[in-house]
Amino acid sequence: MLAYLSLAVGIYNGNKQKGFWAEGADRNQAEMIALMHTEVTEAFEAHIGVYYQGVVPTTRTNAPMIIEELADTAIRILDYLGGFSHAALQPENYCELWERDDIVLPSMLEMGETMAYKLMYINMYLSHAVEDLRKDIDPTDNLVFALHMCNVVAGTECFNLLEVVNEKLAYNATRAPMHGKVF
């Protein structure tokens, strides 16, 4: 997981160059987490074969769409961490997250639960992150847990999520500012 966190500042800087972090403007943290939720929803849509407005998206990597959407989720989480949570990116702080005894990450995901159940866990941690923001608590822990769950889910499907993230980052580097979107 440290390999992911080492990407965070690079993703943040790349997204700054692409216009996602406007100079002198603060990004809306809750909106950023909501966009993470949309990526997980798109992964679910890929799983069940139902797409927004009936448009089947084109994959940009060598992975199935569901894994590519998990990579997009990971990229959004890492962008947030790179922009807001610099302390969490230090290995000593990151390791402390995994040594806490008040958090139990669900290891049952490796036992064959349905994909919908797996994706629900990712969204659960993202929802907790929004609730953290509402209570003026740093959401980093829950975002890192969501990132971990993306990695676990991809692994249960026999994909290396970090490789797919890097493929997607290479594609994103070729895209227009803000990927041609309003936000």
GIBEL-V226887 format. One line per field, one symbol per residue. ss: DSSP state (@ for helix, = for strand, . for the rest). psi: psi as a letter, one per 20 degrees, with the letter a starting at -180 (. if undefined). Layout:
ss = ???
psi = ???
This chain:
ss = .@@@@@@@@@@@@@@@@...........@@@@@@@@@@@@@@@@@@@@...@@@..........@@@@@@@@@@@@@@@@@@@@.@@@@.@@@@@@@@@.......@@@@@...@@@@@@@@@@@@@@@@@@@@.....@@@@@@@@@@@@@@@@@....@@@@@@@@@@@@....@@@@...
psi = hhhghhhghggggghghijhnppjqqqoghhghhhgghghghggghgikpqpkjooqpqjajqqghhhhhghggggghgghhhhlhhiiphhgghhhiipjipopoiihjjkrqhggghhgghghhghgghgghjlqpjgghghgggghggggghijkqohhghghghhgghhirrpkkjrg.
